[in-house]
Amino acid sequence: MAEPDKKLWGIHTRDDALFLKMNKIAIGWRQIGDLSKIPATREDFKAKYLETYPDAKKGSVGTSSG
């Protein structure tokens, strides 16, 4: 019997200890604003990211949008 697909999420923070000690996960970019107002596609997030960070390096857009 085949196993169902599994998804793995990686969270990178500036203060890992805060999340580990408080047993919480948080994502977001204050400058981008409310993430729920962006359609839930990677392309829409990339567009908003570039709008917010127009000087972002090309490689950082894909990494941050992942």
Residue pairs with C-beta under 8 A, 6 or more apart in sequence:
11 19
11 25
11 27
13 19
19 25
19 26
27 35
28 35
29 35
29 49
29 52
31 52
31 53
32 38
32 48
32 49
32 52
38 44
38 45
38 48
42 65
42 66
45 65
46 61
46 62
46 65
49 56
49 61
49 64
49 65
50 56
50 61
53 60
56 64
